[in-house]
């Protein structure tokens, strides 16, 4: 999996913000995806440290 591959759907992020009367910068979807990647990487580390092979919600 490439580091540039997105984990989110940009149009959904934009739609959520638009529904709240806000605008979305062009860079926001990539930044949100990067945060999701960081969260998943940390969850993987926690899972491995706990000697499990299944990532669970509490690993986030």
C-alpha positions as CSV (number, residue, x, y, z in Angstrom):
1,X,0.0,0.0,0.0
2,X,1.4,3.4,-1.0
3,X,1.9,6.2,1.5
4,X,-0.1,8.4,-0.9
5,X,-3.2,6.1,-1.0
6,X,-6.2,7.8,0.7
7,X,-8.1,6.2,3.6
8,X,-11.0,8.5,3.3
9,X,-13.5,9.7,0.7
10,X,-12.8,13.4,0.1
11,X,-16.3,14.2,-1.1
12,X,-17.8,12.9,2.1
13,X,-15.5,15.1,4.2
14,X,-16.5,18.1,2.0
15,X,-20.2,17.2,2.2
16,X,-20.0,17.0,6.0
17,X,-18.3,20.4,6.3
18,X,-20.7,22.0,3.8
19,X,-23.7,20.7,5.8
20,X,-22.2,22.7,8.8
21,X,-21.9,25.8,6.6
22,X,-18.1,25.5,6.3
23,X,-15.7,25.3,3.4
24,X,-13.0,22.6,2.8
25,X,-9.5,23.5,1.7
26,X,-8.1,21.3,-1.1
27,X,-5.4,19.9,1.3
28,X,-7.9,18.9,4.1
29,X,-8.9,15.4,2.7
30,X,-5.2,14.4,2.5
31,X,-4.5,15.7,6.0
32,X,-7.5,13.7,7.4
33,X,-6.2,10.6,5.6
34,X,-2.7,11.1,7.0
35,X,-4.3,11.3,10.5
36,X,-6.2,8.1,9.9
37,X,-3.0,6.4,8.7
38,X,-1.2,7.6,12.0
39,X,-4.1,6.2,14.1
40,X,-4.0,2.8,12.3
41,X,-0.2,2.6,12.6
42,X,-0.4,3.2,16.3
43,X,-3.2,0.7,16.6
44,X,-1.1,-1.9,14.8
45,X,1.8,-1.3,17.2
46,X,-0.5,-1.7,20.2
47,X,-2.0,-4.9,18.8
48,X,1.5,-6.4,18.2
49,X,2.7,-5.3,21.7
50,X,-0.3,-7.1,23.2
51,X,0.6,-10.2,21.2
52,X,-2.6,-10.2,19.2
53,X,-3.2,-10.4,15.5
54,X,-6.6,-8.7,15.5
55,X,-6.8,-4.9,15.6
56,X,-9.8,-3.9,17.8
57,X,-11.5,-0.5,18.3
58,X,-9.9,0.0,21.7
59,X,-6.5,-0.1,20.0
60,X,-7.3,3.2,18.5
